């Protein structure tokens, strides 16, 4: 056999072996992500696999911390070397990748002014390349994945770059959980721990779920409102829990024996709100009916200025007049109002009277959105899972780690209300005793909402190039995006219907649930309750 033919065959054999190695790395990384609960252990295992099978050195994961990047996991670095690996955004190759979100390949670090060797782990720079790729979650760079390798074969360098980019995408959900936990931990560290413990133990309302720093402040505000007679304004985004905060106050020892009247202002004209609240010549209003109890004005941020002035008079001195009557009366009821509107913006635009704004805001409880208290998501999700499993008489006992990671990474635009709707849907369609990724709503499973797509939304996908352990996630994402349309999914994945149906049955994917979800959305059953002011 000619020598060049032999060399070509050897090269082909090496390339095939390398390709198989990359596939095994991706398969093993996927398995680790699905089966390992601890994010720190997960990252250590993934980096060990990359280092051993791809022959990469100094494999490291950094995470953003303010304007800096710190090494949170590594292979081949000592503790001292890892501690030295701190970069400012924009500093060196790593800082530049985190700042721009663009991967970098330095083919020879001995010739690069950008490569800083801050860890001081490289003693010999000859024939060494450096690869650094961003880790992105929800379209935000939260860290980097980097490694050294031999630079003798440029084609191998490009394949190693693609390998790190793919691994970065696989672990991005898990890394985002670590990132958010680190952010939360830094906030907690800056707080007064004695106050935090006191609020957590003594002031947490019964049945309240959440131990994040943001919610501990809310608990203290609620506790103060429970012991006060002052009017209260509860603010927060739609679905964040304003009604729940009001119920806690109304059920506190000081108020539970007194009447409570509720008025939903979201769809009423001012004239009707005025009549219902203050009464008419022939009918008592809620102020009188509540006596010394509570009147809850839900979604009051859009009332007009005339009614604002009348309500302001009551807030200041408990004085009011019935509609169509000039006789001044005195009330004893306490006003608790809620709004999700931007009152400051409305005041600047002349919609809200400044005197009314400052009076109603004297005692304010601000409920944080769910995305700012991600620490509470697991406890809330498990609570709603147990609640709806009981209501629907289903034996659902757990939530898979991959599903929990996806929920932690999601932005929850309609907050706790959306999380409860999500868990109720998951309980209904779950086939087993555990809620998996495929049981979550399509809004959580799409690349646009979670930045976890495993194929480009704008390019056709070659199904044969995707490896075994990704099959379930690929099919689930495709089913979600096509509302369970198997024919459209088969076209999207470039496979026959027969192969697709075989894979669906083999992997135990509840394909019908995606059609049911689509039907419910069409009827309006699957969407969260409408956002009110």
VENWO-V692541 format. One record per pair of residues at least 24 apart in sequence whose ideal C-beta (glycine too) atoms are under 10 Angstrom apart, sorted by the first residue. I is the first residue (numbers start at 0). J is the second residue. If there is no record, write none. Layout:
I & J
I & J
This chain:
13 & 152
13 & 155
14 & 154
14 & 155
14 & 158
17 & 52
17 & 53
17 & 54
17 & 152
17 & 154
17 & 155
17 & 158
17 & 159
17 & 162
18 & 158
20 & 52
20 & 53
20 & 54
20 & 162
21 & 52
21 & 53
21 & 158
21 & 159
21 & 161
21 & 162
21 & 165
21 & 166
21 & 466
22 & 464
22 & 465
22 & 466
22 & 467
22 & 468
23 & 48
23 & 52
23 & 53
23 & 466
24 & 48
24 & 49
24 & 51
24 & 52
24 & 53
24 & 162
24 & 165
24 & 166
24 & 466
25 & 162
25 & 165
25 & 166
25 & 169
25 & 465
25 & 466
25 & 467
25 & 468
25 & 469
26 & 466
26 & 467
26 & 468
26 & 469
27 & 52
27 & 468
28 & 162
28 & 165
28 & 166
28 & 169
28 & 170
28 & 468
29 & 166
29 & 169
29 & 170
29 & 401
29 & 453
29 & 466
29 & 467
29 & 468
29 & 469
29 & 471
29 & 472
30 & 467
30 & 468
31 & 169
31 & 170
31 & 173
32 & 166
32 & 169
32 & 170
32 & 171
32 & 172
32 & 173
32 & 400
32 & 401
32 & 404
32 & 468
33 & 169
33 & 173
33 & 399
33 & 400
33 & 401
33 & 404
33 & 435
33 & 436
33 & 468
33 & 471
33 & 472
34 & 399
34 & 400
34 & 401
35 & 173
35 & 400
36 & 173
36 & 399
36 & 400
36 & 403
36 & 404
37 & 173
37 & 177
37 & 400
38 & 71
38 & 72
38 & 170
38 & 172
38 & 173
38 & 174
38 & 175
38 & 176
38 & 177
38 & 178
38 & 180
38 & 400
38 & 404
39 & 71
39 & 72
39 & 173
39 & 177
40 & 72
41 & 72
41 & 170
41 & 173
41 & 174
41 & 176
41 & 177
41 & 400
41 & 404
42 & 71
42 & 72
42 & 73
42 & 74
42 & 144
42 & 170
42 & 173
42 & 174
42 & 177
43 & 72
43 & 73
43 & 74
44 & 72
44 & 74
45 & 72
45 & 74
45 & 144
45 & 166
45 & 169
45 & 170
45 & 173
45 & 174
46 & 72
46 & 73
46 & 74
46 & 75
46 & 144
46 & 146
46 & 166
46 & 170
47 & 74
47 & 75
48 & 74
48 & 166
49 & 74
49 & 144
49 & 146
49 & 159
49 & 162
49 & 163
49 & 166
50 & 74
50 & 75
50 & 146
50 & 147
52 & 162
53 & 146
53 & 148
53 & 155
53 & 158
53 & 159
53 & 162
53 & 163
53 & 166
54 & 146
54 & 148
54 & 149
54 & 155
54 & 159
55 & 128
55 & 130
55 & 145
55 & 146
55 & 147
55 & 148
55 & 149
55 & 159
55 & 162
55 & 163
56 & 120
56 & 121
56 & 127
56 & 129
56 & 146
56 & 147
56 & 148
56 & 149
57 & 84
57 & 116
57 & 118
57 & 120
57 & 121
57 & 127
57 & 129
57 & 145
57 & 146
57 & 147
57 & 148
58 & 130
58 & 144
58 & 145
58 & 146
58 & 147
58 & 148
58 & 163
58 & 166
59 & 84
59 & 93
59 & 118
59 & 120
59 & 131
59 & 142
59 & 143
59 & 144
59 & 145
59 & 146
59 & 147
60 & 134
60 & 142
60 & 143
60 & 144
60 & 145
60 & 167
60 & 170
60 & 174
60 & 177
61 & 85
61 & 86
61 & 93
61 & 94
61 & 96
61 & 97
61 & 131
61 & 134
61 & 141
61 & 142
61 & 143
61 & 144
61 & 145
62 & 97
62 & 134
62 & 141
62 & 142
62 & 143
62 & 174
62 & 175
62 & 177
62 & 178
62 & 181
62 & 182
63 & 88
63 & 97
63 & 98
63 & 134
63 & 139
63 & 140
63 & 141
63 & 142
63 & 143
63 & 178
63 & 181
63 & 182
64 & 142
64 & 178
64 & 181
64 & 182
64 & 185
65 & 182
65 & 185
66 & 90
66 & 94
66 & 98
67 & 94
67 & 97
68 & 93
68 & 94
68 & 96
68 & 97
68 & 98
68 & 140
68 & 141
68 & 142
68 & 143
69 & 142
69 & 181
70 & 117
70 & 118
70 & 142
70 & 143
70 & 145
71 & 142
71 & 174
71 & 177
71 & 178
71 & 181
72 & 142
72 & 144
72 & 170
72 & 174
72 & 177
73 & 118
73 & 120
73 & 145
73 & 146
74 & 146
75 & 118
75 & 120
75 & 146
75 & 147
76 & 118
76 & 120
77 & 118
77 & 119
77 & 120
79 & 118
79 & 119
79 & 120
80 & 117
80 & 118
80 & 119
80 & 120
80 & 121
81 & 118
81 & 120
82 & 118
83 & 116
83 & 117
83 & 118
83 & 119
83 & 120
84 & 115
84 & 116
84 & 117
84 & 118
84 & 119
84 & 120
84 & 145
85 & 117
85 & 118
86 & 115
86 & 117
86 & 143
88 & 140
90 & 115
90 & 117
91 & 115
91 & 116
91 & 117
91 & 129
91 & 131
92 & 129
92 & 130
92 & 131
92 & 143
92 & 145
93 & 117
93 & 129
93 & 131
93 & 133
93 & 142
93 & 143
93 & 145
94 & 131
94 & 143
95 & 131
95 & 143
96 & 130
96 & 131
96 & 132
96 & 133
96 & 134
96 & 140
96 & 142
96 & 143
96 & 144
96 & 145
97 & 131
97 & 133
97 & 134
97 & 140
97 & 141
97 & 142
97 & 143
98 & 133
98 & 140
99 & 133
99 & 140
100 & 132
100 & 133
100 & 134
100 & 135
100 & 138
100 & 139
100 & 140
100 & 143
101 & 131
101 & 132
101 & 133
101 & 140
102 & 130
102 & 131
102 & 132
102 & 133
102 & 143
102 & 144
102 & 145
102 & 160
102 & 161
102 & 163
102 & 164
102 & 167
103 & 129
103 & 130
103 & 131
103 & 132
103 & 133
103 & 143
103 & 145
103 & 160
104 & 128
104 & 129
104 & 130
104 & 131
104 & 132
104 & 148
104 & 150
104 & 153
104 & 156
104 & 157
104 & 159
104 & 160
104 & 163
105 & 129
105 & 130
105 & 131
105 & 147
105 & 150
105 & 156
106 & 130
106 & 150
106 & 153
106 & 156
107 & 150
108 & 147
108 & 150
109 & 150
120 & 147
121 & 147
125 & 150
126 & 150
126 & 151
128 & 152
128 & 153
128 & 155
128 & 156
128 & 159
128 & 160
130 & 156
130 & 157
130 & 159
130 & 160
130 & 161
130 & 162
130 & 163
130 & 164
131 & 160
131 & 163
132 & 160
132 & 161
132 & 162
132 & 163
132 & 164
132 & 165
132 & 166
132 & 167
132 & 168
133 & 164
133 & 167
133 & 171
134 & 164
134 & 166
134 & 167
134 & 168
134 & 170
134 & 171
134 & 173
134 & 174
134 & 175
134 & 178
135 & 167
135 & 168
135 & 171
135 & 174
135 & 175
135 & 450
135 & 451
136 & 171
136 & 172
136 & 173
136 & 174
136 & 175
136 & 176
136 & 178
136 & 179
136 & 408
136 & 449
136 & 450
136 & 451
137 & 171
137 & 175
137 & 370
137 & 408
137 & 409
137 & 410
137 & 447
137 & 448
137 & 449
137 & 450
137 & 451
138 & 447
138 & 450
139 & 175
139 & 178
139 & 450
141 & 171
141 & 174
141 & 175
141 & 177
141 & 178
141 & 179
141 & 181
141 & 182
142 & 167
142 & 170
142 & 171
142 & 174
142 & 175
142 & 177
142 & 178
142 & 181
143 & 167
144 & 168
144 & 170
144 & 171
144 & 174
165 & 453
165 & 466
165 & 469
168 & 450
168 & 451
168 & 452
168 & 453
169 & 451
169 & 453
169 & 468
169 & 469
169 & 472
171 & 404
171 & 408
171 & 449
171 & 450
171 & 451
172 & 400
172 & 401
172 & 403
172 & 404
172 & 405
172 & 406
172 & 407
172 & 408
172 & 409
172 & 436
172 & 449
172 & 450
172 & 451
173 & 400
173 & 401
173 & 404
173 & 407
173 & 408
174 & 404
174 & 408
175 & 373
175 & 404
175 & 405
175 & 407
175 & 408
175 & 449
175 & 450
175 & 451
176 & 373
176 & 376
176 & 377
176 & 400
176 & 403
176 & 404
176 & 405
176 & 406
176 & 407
176 & 408
178 & 373
178 & 408
179 & 370
179 & 371
179 & 372
179 & 373
179 & 374
179 & 376
179 & 407
179 & 408
180 & 373
180 & 374
180 & 407
182 & 371
182 & 373
182 & 374
183 & 211
183 & 212
183 & 213
183 & 371
183 & 372
183 & 373
183 & 374
183 & 375
184 & 212
184 & 374
186 & 211
186 & 212
186 & 213
186 & 371
186 & 374
187 & 211
187 & 212
187 & 215
187 & 374
188 & 212
190 & 215
190 & 216
194 & 219
195 & 219
198 & 222
204 & 243
204 & 244
204 & 246
204 & 247
204 & 248
204 & 250
204 & 251
205 & 247
205 & 250
205 & 251
206 & 243
206 & 246
206 & 247
206 & 250
206 & 382
207 & 240
207 & 243
207 & 244
207 & 247
208 & 240
208 & 243
208 & 375
208 & 378
208 & 379
208 & 380
208 & 381
208 & 382
208 & 383
208 & 415
209 & 240
209 & 367
209 & 369
209 & 372
209 & 374
209 & 375
209 & 376
209 & 378
209 & 379
209 & 415
210 & 372
210 & 374
210 & 375
210 & 378
211 & 367
211 & 369
211 & 371
211 & 372
211 & 373
211 & 374
211 & 375
211 & 376
211 & 378
212 & 367
212 & 371
212 & 372
212 & 374
213 & 365
213 & 366
213 & 367
213 & 368
213 & 369
213 & 371
213 & 372
213 & 374
213 & 375
214 & 240
214 & 366
214 & 367
214 & 371
214 & 372
214 & 374
214 & 375
215 & 372
216 & 364
216 & 365
216 & 367
217 & 244
217 & 247
217 & 364
217 & 365
217 & 366
217 & 367
217 & 372
218 & 244
218 & 247
218 & 364
219 & 364
220 & 244
220 & 362
220 & 363
220 & 364
220 & 365
220 & 366
221 & 245
221 & 247
221 & 248
221 & 251
221 & 364
221 & 366
222 & 247
222 & 248
222 & 251
223 & 362
223 & 364
224 & 248
224 & 251
224 & 254
224 & 333
224 & 335
224 & 362
224 & 363
224 & 364
225 & 249
225 & 250
225 & 251
225 & 252
225 & 253
225 & 254
225 & 255
226 & 251
226 & 252
226 & 253
226 & 254
227 & 253
227 & 333
227 & 362
228 & 253
228 & 254
228 & 291
228 & 331
228 & 333
229 & 314
229 & 333
229 & 334
229 & 335
229 & 361
229 & 362
230 & 293
230 & 294
230 & 296
230 & 310
230 & 313
230 & 314
230 & 315
230 & 317
230 & 332
230 & 333
230 & 334
230 & 335
230 & 336
230 & 358
230 & 359
230 & 361
230 & 362
231 & 293
231 & 295
231 & 333
231 & 334
231 & 335
231 & 336
231 & 337
231 & 359
231 & 361
231 & 362
231 & 363
231 & 364
232 & 296
232 & 299
232 & 300
232 & 334
232 & 335
232 & 336
232 & 337
232 & 338
232 & 342
232 & 356
232 & 358
232 & 359
232 & 360
232 & 361
232 & 362
232 & 363
232 & 364
232 & 365
233 & 295
233 & 297
233 & 335
233 & 336
233 & 337
233 & 338
233 & 339
233 & 362
233 & 363
233 & 364
233 & 365
233 & 366
234 & 300
234 & 336
234 & 337
234 & 338
234 & 339
234 & 340
234 & 341
234 & 342
234 & 360
234 & 363
234 & 364
234 & 365
234 & 366
235 & 337
235 & 338
235 & 339
235 & 364
235 & 365
235 & 366
235 & 367
235 & 368
235 & 414
235 & 415
236 & 339
236 & 366
236 & 367
236 & 368
236 & 369
236 & 370
236 & 371
236 & 411
236 & 412
236 & 413
236 & 414
236 & 415
236 & 416
236 & 530
237 & 298
237 & 339
237 & 368
237 & 412
237 & 413
237 & 414
237 & 416
237 & 417
237 & 527
237 & 528
237 & 529
237 & 530
237 & 531
237 & 532
238 & 339
238 & 366
238 & 368
238 & 369
238 & 411
238 & 412
238 & 413
238 & 414
238 & 415
238 & 416
238 & 417
238 & 418
238 & 419
238 & 420
238 & 527
238 & 528
238 & 530
238 & 531
239 & 339
239 & 365
239 & 366
239 & 367
239 & 368
239 & 369
239 & 371
239 & 372
239 & 411
239 & 413
239 & 414
239 & 415
239 & 416
240 & 366
240 & 367
240 & 368
240 & 369
240 & 379
240 & 414
240 & 415
240 & 416
241 & 295
241 & 297
241 & 298
241 & 335
241 & 336
241 & 337
241 & 338
241 & 339
241 & 364
241 & 365
241 & 366
241 & 531
242 & 295
242 & 297
242 & 337
242 & 416
243 & 366
243 & 415
244 & 335
244 & 337
244 & 364
244 & 365
244 & 366
245 & 293
245 & 295
245 & 297
245 & 335
245 & 336
245 & 337
245 & 364
246 & 295
247 & 364
248 & 293
248 & 295
248 & 333
248 & 335
248 & 364
249 & 292
249 & 293
249 & 295
249 & 333
249 & 335
254 & 291
254 & 292
254 & 293
254 & 333
254 & 335
256 & 292
257 & 289
257 & 290
257 & 291
257 & 292
257 & 293
257 & 331
257 & 332
257 & 333
258 & 285
258 & 288
258 & 289
258 & 290
258 & 291
258 & 292
258 & 293
258 & 294
258 & 332
259 & 285
259 & 289
259 & 292
259 & 293
259 & 294
259 & 295
259 & 332
259 & 333
259 & 335
260 & 284
260 & 285
260 & 286
260 & 287
260 & 288
260 & 289
260 & 290
260 & 292
260 & 293
260 & 294
260 & 295
260 & 296
260 & 332
261 & 285
261 & 289
261 & 293
261 & 294
261 & 295
261 & 296
261 & 297
261 & 335
262 & 294
262 & 295
262 & 296
262 & 297
262 & 298
262 & 299
262 & 336
263 & 295
263 & 296
263 & 297
263 & 298
263 & 299
263 & 531
264 & 296
264 & 297
264 & 298
264 & 299
264 & 300
264 & 301
264 & 302
264 & 306
264 & 336
264 & 337
264 & 338
264 & 531
264 & 532
265 & 297
265 & 298
265 & 299
265 & 300
265 & 301
265 & 338
265 & 339
265 & 529
265 & 530
265 & 531
265 & 532
266 & 298
266 & 529
266 & 531
267 & 298
267 & 301
267 & 302
268 & 302
268 & 303
268 & 306
269 & 301
269 & 302
269 & 303
269 & 304
269 & 305
269 & 306
269 & 307
269 & 309
270 & 303
270 & 305
270 & 306
270 & 322
271 & 322
272 & 296
272 & 299
272 & 302
272 & 303
272 & 306
272 & 309
272 & 310
273 & 302
273 & 303
273 & 305
273 & 306
273 & 309
273 & 310
273 & 319
273 & 320
273 & 321
273 & 322
274 & 321
274 & 322
274 & 323
275 & 322
276 & 302
276 & 306
276 & 309
276 & 310
276 & 313
276 & 319
276 & 322
276 & 332
276 & 334
277 & 306
277 & 309
277 & 310
277 & 313
277 & 319
277 & 320
277 & 321
277 & 322
277 & 324
277 & 328
277 & 330
278 & 319
278 & 320
278 & 321
278 & 322
278 & 323
278 & 324
278 & 328
278 & 330
279 & 321
279 & 322
279 & 323
279 & 324
280 & 321
280 & 322
280 & 323
280 & 324
280 & 326
281 & 321
281 & 323
282 & 321
282 & 322
283 & 321
284 & 319
284 & 321
284 & 322
284 & 328
284 & 330
284 & 332
285 & 330
285 & 332
286 & 313
286 & 317
286 & 319
286 & 321
286 & 328
286 & 329
286 & 330
286 & 331
286 & 332
286 & 334
287 & 319
287 & 321
287 & 328
287 & 330
287 & 331
287 & 332
288 & 332
289 & 330
289 & 331
289 & 332
289 & 333
289 & 334
290 & 330
290 & 331
290 & 332
291 & 330
291 & 331
291 & 332
291 & 333
292 & 331
292 & 332
292 & 333
293 & 332
293 & 333
293 & 334
293 & 335
294 & 330
294 & 332
294 & 333
294 & 334
294 & 335
294 & 336
295 & 333
295 & 334
295 & 335
295 & 336
295 & 337
296 & 334
296 & 335
296 & 336
296 & 337
296 & 338
296 & 359
297 & 335
297 & 336
297 & 337
297 & 338
297 & 531
297 & 532
298 & 336
298 & 337
298 & 338
298 & 339
298 & 340
298 & 530
298 & 531
298 & 532
299 & 334
299 & 336
299 & 337
299 & 338
299 & 340
299 & 359
299 & 532
300 & 336
300 & 337
300 & 338
300 & 339
300 & 340
300 & 341
300 & 342
300 & 345
300 & 350
300 & 351
300 & 359
300 & 531
300 & 532
301 & 338
301 & 340
301 & 345
301 & 350
301 & 351
301 & 531
301 & 532
302 & 336
302 & 338
302 & 350
302 & 351
302 & 355
302 & 532
303 & 350
303 & 351
303 & 352
304 & 349
304 & 350
304 & 351
304 & 352
304 & 355
305 & 352
306 & 355
307 & 350
307 & 351
307 & 352
307 & 354
307 & 355
307 & 356
307 & 358
307 & 359
308 & 352
308 & 354
308 & 355
309 & 355
310 & 334
310 & 336
310 & 355
310 & 358
310 & 359
311 & 352
311 & 354
311 & 355
311 & 356
311 & 357
311 & 358
311 & 359
312 & 355
312 & 358
314 & 355
314 & 358
314 & 359
314 & 361
315 & 354
315 & 358
334 & 359
335 & 362
335 & 364
336 & 363
337 & 364
337 & 366
337 & 531
337 & 532
338 & 531
338 & 532
339 & 366
339 & 414
339 & 530
339 & 531
339 & 532
340 & 531
340 & 532
366 & 414
366 & 415
367 & 414
368 & 410
368 & 411
368 & 412
368 & 413
368 & 414
368 & 415
369 & 406
369 & 409
369 & 410
369 & 411
369 & 412
369 & 413
369 & 414
369 & 415
369 & 416
369 & 417
369 & 418
370 & 407
370 & 408
370 & 409
370 & 410
370 & 411
370 & 412
370 & 414
371 & 411
372 & 414
372 & 415
373 & 406
373 & 407
373 & 408
373 & 409
373 & 410
373 & 411
374 & 407
375 & 415
375 & 418
376 & 403
376 & 406
376 & 407
376 & 408
376 & 409
376 & 411
376 & 415
376 & 418
377 & 403
377 & 406
377 & 407
379 & 406
379 & 415
379 & 418
379 & 419
379 & 422
380 & 406
380 & 407
380 & 418
380 & 419
380 & 421
380 & 422
380 & 425
380 & 434
381 & 422
381 & 434
382 & 418
382 & 419
382 & 422
383 & 415
383 & 418
383 & 419
383 & 420
383 & 421
383 & 422
383 & 423
383 & 425
383 & 426
384 & 419
384 & 422
384 & 423
384 & 425
384 & 426
384 & 429
384 & 433
384 & 434
385 & 422
385 & 426
386 & 419
386 & 422
386 & 423
386 & 426
387 & 419
387 & 420
387 & 422
387 & 423
387 & 424
387 & 425
387 & 426
387 & 427
388 & 422
388 & 423
388 & 425
388 & 426
388 & 427
388 & 429
388 & 432
388 & 434
389 & 426
390 & 423
390 & 426
391 & 423
391 & 426
391 & 427
391 & 429
393 & 426
393 & 427
393 & 429
393 & 432
394 & 429
394 & 431
394 & 432
395 & 422
395 & 425
395 & 426
395 & 427
395 & 429
395 & 431
395 & 432
395 & 433
395 & 434
395 & 438
396 & 431
396 & 432
396 & 433
396 & 434
397 & 431
397 & 432
397 & 433
397 & 434
397 & 435
398 & 422
398 & 425
398 & 429
398 & 433
398 & 434
398 & 435
398 & 438
398 & 439
399 & 431
399 & 433
399 & 434
399 & 435
399 & 436
399 & 437
399 & 438
399 & 439
400 & 436
401 & 435
401 & 436
401 & 439
401 & 451
401 & 472
402 & 433
402 & 434
402 & 435
402 & 436
402 & 437
402 & 438
402 & 439
402 & 443
402 & 444
403 & 434
403 & 436
404 & 436
404 & 449
404 & 451
405 & 436
405 & 439
405 & 443
405 & 444
405 & 448
405 & 449
405 & 451
406 & 434
406 & 436
406 & 439
406 & 443
406 & 449
408 & 443
408 & 448
408 & 449
408 & 450
408 & 451
409 & 439
409 & 440
409 & 442
409 & 443
409 & 444
409 & 448
409 & 449
409 & 451
410 & 443
410 & 448
410 & 449
411 & 443
411 & 448
411 & 527
412 & 442
412 & 448
412 & 527
412 & 530
413 & 526
413 & 527
413 & 528
413 & 529
413 & 530
414 & 527
414 & 530
416 & 527
416 & 528
416 & 530
417 & 442
417 & 443
417 & 526
417 & 527
417 & 528
418 & 527
419 & 527
419 & 528
420 & 524
420 & 525
420 & 526
420 & 527
420 & 528
421 & 525
421 & 527
423 & 525
424 & 512
424 & 515
424 & 516
424 & 519
424 & 524
424 & 525
425 & 512
427 & 512
427 & 515
427 & 516
427 & 519
428 & 509
428 & 511
428 & 512
428 & 513
428 & 515
428 & 516
429 & 509
429 & 512
430 & 507
430 & 508
430 & 509
430 & 512
431 & 507
431 & 509
435 & 471
435 & 475
435 & 507
435 & 508
435 & 509
436 & 471
436 & 472
436 & 475
436 & 476
436 & 479
437 & 471
437 & 472
437 & 474
437 & 475
437 & 476
437 & 478
437 & 479
437 & 506
437 & 507
437 & 508
437 & 509
437 & 510
437 & 512
437 & 513
438 & 475
438 & 509
438 & 512
439 & 475
439 & 479
440 & 479
440 & 513
440 & 516
440 & 519
440 & 520
440 & 525
440 & 526
441 & 475
441 & 476
441 & 478
441 & 479
441 & 480
441 & 481
441 & 482
441 & 483
441 & 513
441 & 516
441 & 517
441 & 520
441 & 525
442 & 479
442 & 516
442 & 520
442 & 525
442 & 526
443 & 479
444 & 472
444 & 475
444 & 476
444 & 477
444 & 478
444 & 479
444 & 480
444 & 513
445 & 476
445 & 479
445 & 480
446 & 476
446 & 480
447 & 480
449 & 476
451 & 476
452 & 476
452 & 480
454 & 491
454 & 492
456 & 480
459 & 490
459 & 491
459 & 492
459 & 493
460 & 491
460 & 492
460 & 493
460 & 494
461 & 492
461 & 493
461 & 494
462 & 489
462 & 491
462 & 492
462 & 493
462 & 494
462 & 498
462 & 499
462 & 502
463 & 492
463 & 493
463 & 494
464 & 493
465 & 492
470 & 502
470 & 503
470 & 505
470 & 506
470 & 508
471 & 502
471 & 503
471 & 505
471 & 506
471 & 507
471 & 508
472 & 506
473 & 502
474 & 499
474 & 502
474 & 503
474 & 506
474 & 508
474 & 510
475 & 503
475 & 506
475 & 508
475 & 509
475 & 510
475 & 513
477 & 513
478 & 503
478 & 508
478 & 509
478 & 510
478 & 511
478 & 512
478 & 513
478 & 514
478 & 516
479 & 512
479 & 513
479 & 516
479 & 517
480 & 513
481 & 513
481 & 517
482 & 513
482 & 514
482 & 515
482 & 516
482 & 517
482 & 518
482 & 520
482 & 521
483 & 509
483 & 510
483 & 511
483 & 512
483 & 513
483 & 514
483 & 515
483 & 516
483 & 517
483 & 518
484 & 510
484 & 513
484 & 514
484 & 517
485 & 510
485 & 513
485 & 514
488 & 513
